[in-house]
């Protein structure tokens, strides 16, 4: 794994949270995007070499909606940048980690993504990210 790509933060209200994080970080978000496959609207802030991704549920049955209902607002996941997501998925699977998807899928910010189940990662939802290319 190369670096922390971003930290995902679940929020109830993306507009209000964007305003809060703009004040906190001293800069505006650079992108808002809807990821239908995950049932979320996202907003990204660049912070040095890493990013903050705010996640708002786009429908009540989405994983983020369930997270917010159970735990409230806060850190949802940590994402690591990888060079070869399929190779990294195989390495983790072979090491006993439970992956939430068998194949990488398109995520926000033009990334191929895969999630590692929190039960096999010390209670933390881990996301692997690889640039999807042009």
Secondary structure, DSSP 8 states (H G I E B T S, - for coil): --EEEEEEEE-S-HHHHHHHHHHHHTS---EEEEEGGGTEEEEEEEETTEEEEEEEESSTTSHHHHHHHHH-SEEEEEEEE-S-HHHHHHHHHHTT--BS-SS-EE-GGGEEEEEE-GGGTTT--EEEEEE---
